Amino acid sequence: HEESDTTERLHFHFSPSCIGEGNGNPLQCSCLENPRDRGAWWAAVYGVAQSRTRLKRLTPVINEYADAQLHSLVRRLRQRTDFYKRKLVQGDMSSPESSPQTAKPTAVSSTQESSAKLKEEHSQKAPLTEYLKRLRLPKSIDSYTDRFYLLWLSLVTIAFNWNCWFIPLRVVFPYQTPHNTHYWLITDLICDTIYLFDLLLIQPRLQFMRGGDIIVDSNELKRHYRNSTKFQLDMASIMPFDVFYLVFGLNPIFRTNRMLKYSSFFEFNHHLESIMNKAYIYRVIRTTGYLLFTLHINACMYYWASNYEGIGSTRWVYDGEGNKYLRCYYWAVRTLITIGGLPEPQTSFEIVFQLLNFFSGVFVFSSLIGQMQDVIGAATANQNNFRICMDHTIAYMNTYSIPKTVQNRVRTWYEYTWASQRMLDESDLLETLPTTMQLALTVDVNFGVISKVDLFKGCDTQMIYDMLLRLKSIVYLPGDFVCKKGEIGKEMYIIKQGEVQVLGGADGTQVLVTLKAGAVFGEISLLAARGGNRRTANVVAHGFANLLTLDKKTLQEILVHYPDSEKLLMKKARVLLKNKAPGTGATPPNKGLAFLFPPKQETPKMFKALLGSSGKAGLARLLTLKREQTAQVIGQRERRAVTETPGRNTLRQAPTLILCQTLG
């Protein structure tokens, strides 16, 4: 009976009479105007209903999933029919058989409107979705580079410090009263929530290294955290011993396990020091905090001992006057620092307590003082090395009676080098790093300058990287000669900071050009032929100048591994040398009446080689040699003529005599 009712309901909703065929009504339930198509659509719907009926007959147990799918299909078909019905009614179509030209635009427009609505709904939901995605935690967290993790650790550290400072205070001092208990409980609940979030959401997402690989898989991260000692401490720190409040009352001693989360505190200190420019400042503050916390614990213990003996019962215990905490803290400071002037203990308990306090005070205070010394010493280690090196140099100069002017220049060099780069030699710092890190630093600092040198354009990039690792930094004082005219050039210079002046002229003091930061000079000397390329001018530092140098030997060692770059450099060097050769420059203008006479052309090189020297003497010697060579040729011809037949000798005799008379 139920199956027949379902079939009838489907037949009622999807019968052709409802569509409007044969009853004179326009097409209202579908966009299919063709009766054949409507028939096919009706057959499909009716087949679905029949299939549902057959399934119910075959299976005694109804499949909930199939039933839900069929209901969903029927509901969607109803919604679609109602939607097209409204669209067609709004269009006021006069005939049930509308033309395709009028039906298609209606369908297209309805589709466009529906897609526009979907886009609007998507655009309205997109900001909320993106905001929720930002709030979503990543699947894995890099504890070394993620600043969010550092902020979270700072929050965990605040909760840890709250528990470390206030749990002993609340246990010993009567500062937790029934009037303010709810404030303490709310703060404790906030700290516990931070601990729980850290245990469940943050720590299981931290990446770790295994066999040189960074593990980011969620299951592996959770398994690694659960097998670590940190997980055990975090679990112990979050154990809810607060339930004993119901039995023993609101005693904060049951929250002592919250102080076991010290690993997050030390991890926060490590990450914070790694990103600070002056980490020694934070180390000093942290060491001072250790000292204050030790005094805080000692003050709590003193008040506990006074309460145990009885407040004001003896001269040694706290007398109950003034602020309890400040009076006990003052006593703890005087005891740990062993200032003296304290009341003598009276009972055996007081004597034992004071002895233990003195011993622990000496040990703790000496440890903190030693740690403070190490922090300050590490902060000033570079400056101490600089002072030691400078003192040794000054002692050496005094031993050999170096002139004061030279000593002053040496001191100036030390002071400027330390003030500009806070170290004497940058290479000492880079040597401690791996080659990859050295290359990364040098590329960021010097690659922009090297890439501007015309000599190295088009060379292998790896060759330039190797060259960057070999650059040396040199600081020149004002007036120092970088290179002098006439000396053999073996180095190339790149101005990193400051200025240099190129001097020339008759007396060598005229400033030809001033080179600033980023300029390069002396690059041709690296690839000059054997014998070197002599400097053509003096180069002097104008003020303090920091130059990068690359010598010829180092470049040759690098080019051994890059033959193609070596050929390219040699070709460029020949072009540069040719352009800088004498006589290729511009001709100076003629003065006076000299412009009436053209300049004398240079003697060809081949003619110079034949002359051997210049002048009339060379020309006369050339003519003499020519006459001797002609005489030798004639003599050889005469000797050959004598050895020949007499008749032929007679025929040759007349021309020979005529030629001899002519040359004679």
C-alpha positions in Angstrom: 0.0 0.0 0.0 2.8 2.4 0.8 4.6 1.6 -2.4 1.5 2.3 -4.5 1.1 5.7 -2.6 4.6 6.7 -3.5 4.1 5.9 -7.1 0.9 7.8 -7.2 2.5 10.8 -5.6 5.3 10.8 -8.2 2.7 10.4 -10.9 0.8 13.3 -9.6 3.8 15.6 -9.6 5.2 14.6 -12.9 2.2 13.7 -15.1 1.8 15.4 -18.5 -1.3 17.1 -17.4 0.7 19.1 -14.9 3.1 20.2 -17.6 0.2 21.7 -19.5 -0.1 19.6 -22.6 -3.7 19.2 -23.8 -5.2 21.6 -21.3 -4.6 24.8 -23.1 -2.2 26.2 -20.5 1.3 27.4 -21.5 4.4 25.3 -20.7 5.0 26.0 -17.0 6.9 23.1 -15.5 9.9 22.6 -17.9 12.0 24.4 -20.4 11.6 21.5 -22.9 9.1 22.6 -25.5 9.4 19.5 -27.7 6.7 16.9 -26.7 9.1 14.2 -27.5 11.7 15.5 -25.1 9.0 16.0 -22.4 8.0 12.4 -22.9 11.6 11.2 -22.5 11.9 13.3 -19.4 8.7 11.9 -18.0 9.9 8.3 -18.8 13.1 8.9 -16.9 11.3 10.2 -13.8 8.7 7.4 -14.0 11.5 4.9 -14.4 13.1 6.2 -11.2 9.9 5.7 -9.3 9.4 2.2 -10.8 13.0 1.3 -9.8 12.4 2.5 -6.3 9.2 0.3 -6.2 11.1 -2.8 -7.5 13.9 -2.3 -5.0 11.4 -2.2 -2.2 9.8 -5.4 -3.4 13.1 -7.2 -3.8 14.8 -6.2 -0.5 12.9 -6.5 2.7 15.3 -4.2 4.5 15.3 -0.6 3.1 18.7 0.7 2.1 18.9 4.0 3.9 21.6 5.4 1.7 19.7 4.6 -1.6 16.5 5.9 -0.1 18.2 9.2 0.9 19.7 9.6 -2.6 16.3 9.0 -4.2 14.6 11.5 -2.0 17.4 14.0 -2.8 16.9 13.4 -6.5 13.2 14.0 -6.3 13.6 17.1 -4.3 16.1 18.6 -6.8 13.8 17.8 -9.7 10.9 19.5 -7.9 13.1 22.6 -7.2 14.2 22.7 -10.8 10.6 22.4 -12.1 9.5 25.2 -9.8 12.4 27.4 -10.9 11.7 27.1 -14.6 8.0 27.5 -14.0 8.6 30.8 -12.4 10.9 32.0 -15.2 8.5 31.0 -17.9 5.6 32.7 -16.2 7.5 35.9 -15.8 8.4 35.8 -19.5 4.6 35.9 -20.6 5.0 33.4 -23.4 1.8 33.3 -25.5 2.3 29.9 -27.1 3.1 26.5 -25.7 5.3 25.8 -28.7 7.8 28.7 -28.5 10.5 29.1 -31.1 14.0 28.1 -30.2 15.2 31.6 -30.8 13.1 32.9 -28.0 13.6 30.0 -25.6 17.4 29.9 -25.8 18.0 33.5 -24.7 15.7 32.9 -21.7 17.6 29.8 -20.7 20.9 31.5 -21.1 19.9 34.5 -19.2 18.5 32.4 -16.4 21.8 30.5 -16.3 23.8 33.7 -16.2 21.7 35.0 -13.4 22.1 31.9 -11.3 25.9 31.9 -11.9 26.0 35.6 -10.9 24.1 34.7 -7.7 26.6 32.0 -7.0 29.5 34.3 -7.5 28.0 36.9 -5.2 27.4 34.3 -2.5 31.0 33.0 -3.0 32.4 36.6 -2.8 30.5 37.2 0.4 31.7 33.9 1.9 35.3 34.2 0.7 36.6 36.7 3.2 35.2 34.7 6.1 36.7 31.5 4.7 40.1 33.1 4.1 40.0 34.5 7.7 39.3 31.1 9.1 42.2 29.7 7.0 44.6 32.2 8.5 43.5 31.1 12.0 44.0 27.5 11.1 47.2 26.0 12.4 49.7 24.6 9.9 50.3 20.9 9.7 53.9 21.3 10.7 55.8 24.1 12.4 59.5 25.0 11.9 60.6 25.9 15.4 63.7 27.8 14.2 62.2 30.2 11.7 58.5 30.4 12.5 57.9 33.7 14.5 54.4 32.5 15.5 56.0 29.7 17.5 58.3 32.2 19.2 55.3 34.3 20.2 53.5 31.2 21.5 56.6 30.2 23.5 56.6 33.7 25.0 53.0 33.1 26.2 53.9 29.7 27.6 56.9 31.3 29.4 54.7 33.9 31.0 52.4 31.2 32.3 55.4 29.2 33.6 56.9 32.2 35.4 53.6 33.0 36.9 53.4 29.5 38.5 57.1 29.6 39.5 56.8 32.9 41.3 53.3 32.9 42.8 52.8 29.2 43.8 55.5 29.4 46.5 54.2 32.8 47.5 50.7 31.6 47.9 51.8 28.4 49.7 53.8 30.3 52.4 52.5 33.8 52.7 48.8 34.4 53.7 48.0 36.3 50.5 45.3 33.9 49.2 42.2 34.8 51.2 38.5 33.8 50.7 37.9 37.3 49.3 40.3 37.1 46.4 40.3 33.3 45.7 38.3 33.6 42.6 40.9 35.9 41.0 43.6 33.3 41.7 41.5 30.5 40.3 40.7 32.4 37.1 44.5 33.0 36.5 45.3 29.4 37.3 42.6 28.3 34.7 44.2 30.6 32.1 47.7 29.1 32.7 46.3 25.6 32.6 44.6 26.3 29.3 47.8 27.6 27.8 49.6 24.4 29.0 46.9 22.2 27.5 46.9 24.0 24.1 50.7 23.6 24.0 50.4 19.9 24.8 47.7 19.1 22.3 48.0 21.5 19.4 51.5 23.0 19.2 54.1 20.5 20.3 52.8 17.6 18.2 53.3 19.8 15.1 57.0 20.7 15.5 59.3 19.5 12.8 62.4 17.5 13.6 65.5 16.1 11.9 66.0 12.4 11.2 68.9 11.2 9.1 69.4 14.7 7.6 65.8 14.9 6.4 63.2 17.3 7.8 60.2 15.3 8.9 56.8 17.1 8.2 54.4 14.1 8.3 51.7 14.7 10.9 51.7 11.1 12.2 55.5 11.0 12.5 55.5 14.3 14.3 53.0 13.1 16.9 54.9 9.9 17.4 58.2 11.7 17.9 56.7 14.0 20.4 55.0 11.2 22.4 58.3 9.3 22.6 60.3 12.3 23.9 61.1 13.3 27.5 59.5 16.7 26.9 56.1 15.0 26.4 56.5 13.2 29.8 57.4 16.5 31.5 54.5 18.3 29.8 52.1 15.5 30.9 53.3 15.7 34.5 53.0 19.5 34.5 49.3 19.3 33.4 48.2 16.6 35.8 45.0 17.8 37.5 46.0 17.5 41.1 43.7 20.4 41.7 40.9 17.9 42.4 42.4 17.5 45.9 40.9 21.0 46.5 37.7 19.2 47.1 39.2 17.2 50.0 41.9 19.4 51.5 40.7 22.8 50.5 42.2 25.4 48.2 45.8 24.8 49.0 48.1 25.9 46.1 50.7 23.3 47.0 48.8 20.9 44.7 49.8 23.0 41.7 53.5 22.6 42.3 53.7 20.2 39.3 53.1 23.2 37.0 56.7 24.2 37.6 57.9 21.1 35.6 57.4 22.8 32.3 60.8 24.3 32.4 61.8 22.9 29.0 59.7 25.5 27.2 61.3 28.3 29.2 64.8 27.3 28.2 63.7 26.7 24.5 62.2 30.3 24.5 65.5 31.7 25.8 67.5 29.8 23.1 65.3 31.0 20.2 65.2 34.6 21.5 68.9 34.8 21.7 69.4 33.5 18.2 67.4 36.4 16.7 68.7 39.2 18.8 71.4 41.5 17.6 72.8 42.0 21.1 72.0 38.7 22.8 74.4 39.5 25.7 71.9 42.1 27.0 69.2 39.5 27.4 71.7 37.1 29.0 72.5 39.7 31.6 68.8 40.3 32.3 68.1 36.6 32.5 71.0 36.0 34.9 69.7 38.9 37.1 66.3 37.2 37.0 67.8 34.0 38.3 69.4 35.9 41.2 66.1 37.6 42.1 64.2 34.3 41.9 66.7 32.6 44.2 66.2 35.5 46.7 62.4 35.1 46.3 62.6 31.4 47.2 64.9 32.2 50.2 62.4 34.8 51.4 59.6 32.3 51.3 61.6 29.7 53.2 62.5 32.3 55.9 58.8 33.2 56.4 57.9 29.5 56.6 60.6 29.0 59.2 59.4 32.0 61.2 55.9 30.7 61.0 57.0 27.3 62.2 58.9 28.8 65.1 56.2 31.3 65.8 56.0 34.9 64.5 57.9 37.2 66.9 58.8 34.3 69.2 62.6 35.0 69.0 64.8 37.7 67.8 65.9 35.7 64.8 62.4 35.1 63.3 60.2 37.6 61.6 58.5 39.9 64.1 55.3 40.4 62.2 55.7 44.1 61.6 55.6 45.9 58.3 55.2 44.3 54.9 55.7 40.5 55.3 57.2 39.9 51.9 59.5 42.9 51.8 60.9 42.2 55.3 61.6 38.6 54.5 63.1 39.5 51.1 65.4 42.0 52.8 66.6 39.3 55.2 67.2 36.9 52.3 69.4 39.4 50.5 71.5 40.1 53.5 71.9 36.3 54.2 72.8 35.2 50.6 75.2 38.1 50.1 76.6 37.5 53.6 76.5 41.1 54.5 76.3 40.3 58.2 74.6 42.1 61.1 71.8 39.6 61.4 70.3 38.5 64.7 71.9 35.3 66.1 69.7 32.1 65.9 68.5 30.9 69.2 67.2 27.4 68.8 68.7 24.3 67.1 66.2 24.6 64.2 67.2 28.2 63.6 70.9 27.3 63.8 70.6 24.4 61.3 68.4 26.6 59.0 70.9 29.4 59.1 73.9 27.1 58.3 72.1 25.6 55.3 71.1 29.1 54.2 74.7 30.3 54.4 76.1 27.3 52.5 73.5 27.5 49.7 73.9 31.3 49.6 77.7 31.1 49.0 77.2 28.4 46.3 74.3 30.1 44.5 75.8 33.6 44.7 79.3 32.5 43.4 77.7 30.5 40.6 75.6 33.5 39.5 78.6 35.8 39.7 80.7 33.4 37.6 77.9 33.2 35.0 77.6 36.9 34.9 81.3 37.2 34.3 81.1 34.7 31.4 78.2 36.6 29.9 80.1 39.9 30.0 83.3 38.3 28.9 81.6 36.7 25.8 80.0 40.1 25.0 83.4 41.9 25.0 85.5 39.1 23.6 86.1 40.7 20.2 87.0 44.0 21.8 89.4 42.4 24.1 91.1 40.6 21.2 91.3 43.9 19.4 93.0 45.6 22.4 95.4 42.8 22.9 96.5 42.9 19.2 96.8 46.7 19.3 98.9 46.5 22.5 101.3 43.9 21.0 101.7 46.0 17.9 102.5 49.2 19.9 105.0 47.2 22.1 106.7 46.0 18.9 107.0 49.5 17.5 108.4 50.8 20.8 110.9 48.0 20.9 112.4 49.0 17.5 112.0 52.8 18.0 109.5 53.3 15.1 108.9 57.0 14.4 105.9 58.6 16.2 104.3 59.5 12.9 104.2 55.9 11.8 103.0 54.8 15.2 100.1 57.3 15.0 99.1 56.0 11.6 99.1 52.5 12.9 96.9 53.5 15.8 94.6 55.3 13.5 94.3 52.3 11.3 93.4 50.1 14.3 90.8 52.5 15.6 89.1 53.1 12.2 89.1 49.3 11.4 87.4 48.5 14.7 84.9 51.4 14.4 83.9 50.5 10.9 83.6 46.7 11.0 84.0 45.7 14.7 86.7 43.2 13.7 90.3 43.3 12.3 89.9 40.6 9.6 86.6 39.5 8.1 88.1 36.4 6.7 88.6 35.0 10.3 84.9 35.1 10.8 84.0 33.6 7.5 86.4 30.7 7.9 84.3 29.3 10.7 81.3 28.9 8.3 80.9 26.2 5.7 81.6 27.1 2.1 77.9 27.4 1.2 77.4 30.0 3.9 80.5 31.9 2.9 79.3 32.0 -0.7 75.9 33.2 0.4 77.3 36.1 2.4 79.9 37.2 -0.2 77.3 37.1 -3.0 75.0 39.3 -1.0 77.8 41.7 -0.2 80.1 41.8 -3.3 78.3 40.2 -6.3 76.7 43.5 -7.3 80.1 45.1 -7.6 81.9 42.3 -9.4 79.0 41.9 -12.0 79.7 45.5 -13.1 83.3 44.9 -14.1 83.4 44.7 -17.9 86.3 42.3 -17.9 84.1 39.6 -16.2 80.9 40.1 -18.1 79.9 36.9 -19.9 82.1 34.6 -17.7 80.9 31.5 -16.0 78.9 32.4 -12.9 80.5 29.7 -10.9 83.9 31.2 -11.7 82.7 34.6 -10.4 81.5 32.8 -7.2 84.9 31.3 -6.7 86.5 34.6 -7.2 84.2 36.2 -4.6 85.5 33.8 -2.0 89.1 34.9 -2.7 88.5 38.7 -2.4 90.4 40.3 0.4 89.4 43.5 2.2 92.1 46.2 2.9 91.6 49.5 4.7 93.7 52.5 3.5 94.3 55.6 5.5 94.0 59.1 4.0 97.0 59.8 1.7 98.1 56.2 1.4 99.3 55.1 -2.0 97.2 52.3 -3.4 99.5 51.9 -6.3 102.3 54.0 -7.8 103.2 54.9 -11.3 105.7 52.5 -12.9 105.3 49.6 -10.6 104.2 46.2 -11.9 100.5 45.7 -11.5 99.6 42.4 -9.9 96.2 43.2 -8.3 92.8 44.4 -9.2 91.0 46.8 -6.8 87.3 47.3 -6.1 86.2 50.2 -4.0 83.9 49.0 -1.3 83.7 52.1 0.8 85.3 55.6 0.5 87.1 57.3 -2.5 90.4 57.2 -4.3 92.1 59.8 -6.5 94.1 59.1 -9.7 97.0 61.5 -9.9 99.0 62.6 -13.0 100.4 65.6 -14.7 104.0 66.8 -14.9 104.7 66.7 -11.2 102.3 63.8 -10.4 100.0 65.8 -8.1 97.2 66.8 -10.5 93.9 65.0 -9.7 92.8 63.4 -13.0 89.7 61.6 -11.7 88.1 60.6 -8.4 86.7 57.1 -8.1 83.9 56.4 -5.6 82.3 53.3 -4.1 81.6 50.6 -6.7 84.4 51.7 -9.1 87.0 49.2 -10.3 90.6 49.8 -11.5 93.7 47.7 -12.2 91.7 44.9 -13.8 94.0 44.7 -16.9 97.0 43.8 -14.7 95.4 40.5 -13.9 95.8 39.2 -17.5 98.8 41.2 -18.8 101.6 39.3 -20.6 104.7 38.0 -18.9 106.6 40.9 -17.5 103.5 42.5 -16.2 101.7 45.7 -16.9 103.1 48.8 -15.4 100.9 51.3 -13.6 100.5 54.5 -15.6 99.4 56.8 -12.7 99.4 57.1 -8.9 96.3 56.2 -7.0 95.9 57.7 -3.6 93.2 57.1 -0.9 91.1 60.3 -0.4 90.0 59.8 3.1 89.5 56.3 4.6 89.0 53.8 1.9 88.0 50.1 2.1 89.1 48.2 -1.0 88.6 44.6 -2.2 91.6 43.1 -3.9 92.2 40.1 -6.1 95.7 39.2 -7.1 96.9 37.7 -10.3 98.0 34.4 -8.8 94.6 33.7 -7.3 92.9 34.4 -10.6 95.2 32.0 -12.5 94.4 29.3 -10.0 90.7 29.8 -10.5 90.9 29.9 -14.4 92.6 26.5 -14.4 89.1 25.0 -13.8 87.3 27.3 -16.3 89.1 27.1 -19.7 86.2 28.8 -21.6 86.2 31.7 -19.3 90.0 31.9 -19.6 89.8 32.3 -23.4 87.1 34.9 -23.1 89.2 36.9 -20.5 92.3 36.7 -22.7 90.3 38.0 -25.7 88.9 40.9 -23.7 92.3 41.7 -22.2 93.9 42.0 -25.7 91.1 44.4 -26.7 91.5 46.5 -23.5 95.3 46.6 -23.9 95.0 47.6 -27.5 92.6 50.4 -26.6 95.0 51.7 -23.8 98.1 51.4 -26.0 100.1 54.7 -26.6 99.0 56.7 -29.7 95.4 55.5 -29.6 94.3 58.5 -27.6 93.0 61.8 -28.9 95.6 64.1 -30.5 96.1 67.3 -28.6 95.0 70.5 -30.5 97.8 72.5 -32.4 98.8 75.9 -31.1 99.8 79.0 -33.0 100.7 78.5 -36.8 101.2 74.8 -36.3 97.7 74.1 -37.7 99.0 75.2 -41.2 101.3 72.2 -41.3 99.9 68.7 -41.1 101.4 66.5 -38.4 104.2 64.1 -39.4 102.9 60.6 -39.9 104.5 57.8 -37.8 107.2 55.7 -39.5 105.9 52.3 -40.5 107.1 49.5 -38.2 108.5 47.4 -41.1 110.6 50.4 -42.3 111.9 50.9 -38.8 113.0 47.3 -38.6 114.9 47.7 -41.9 116.5 50.9 -40.7 117.6 49.6 -37.4 117.8 53.2 -36.2 116.6 56.6 -37.2 118.4 59.5 -39.1 120.6 60.1 -42.1 123.3 57.8 -40.9 120.9 54.9 -41.1 119.9 55.8 -44.6 123.5 56.1 -45.8 124.3 52.7 -44.4 121.3 51.3 -46.2 122.6 52.6 -49.6 126.1 51.3 -48.9 124.7 47.9 -48.2 122.7 48.0 -51.4 125.8 48.9 -53.5 127.8 46.1 -52.0 125.0 43.6 -52.7 124.9 44.7 -56.3 128.7 44.4 -56.8 128.6 40.9 -55.4 125.8 39.9 -57.8 127.9 41.2 -60.8 131.0 39.4 -59.7 129.2 36.1 -59.5 127.8 36.6 -63.0 131.3 37.3 -64.3 132.8 34.2 -62.8 130.1 32.1 -64.4 130.7 33.8 -67.7 134.4 32.9 -67.7 133.7 29.2 -67.3 131.4 29.1 -70.3 132.4 28.7 -74.1 134.7 31.3 -75.7 132.1 32.3 -78.3 129.5 33.0 -75.8 132.0 34.9 -73.6 132.7 37.2 -76.5 129.0 38.0 -76.9 128.6 38.7 -73.2 131.7 40.9 -72.9 130.3 44.1 -74.3 127.2 44.4 -72.0 129.4 43.6 -69.0 131.8 46.4 -69.8 129.0 48.8 -70.4 127.4 47.9 -67.0 130.7 48.2 -65.2 131.3 51.7 -66.7 127.8 52.8 -65.7 128.2 51.7 -62.0 131.8 52.9 -61.8 
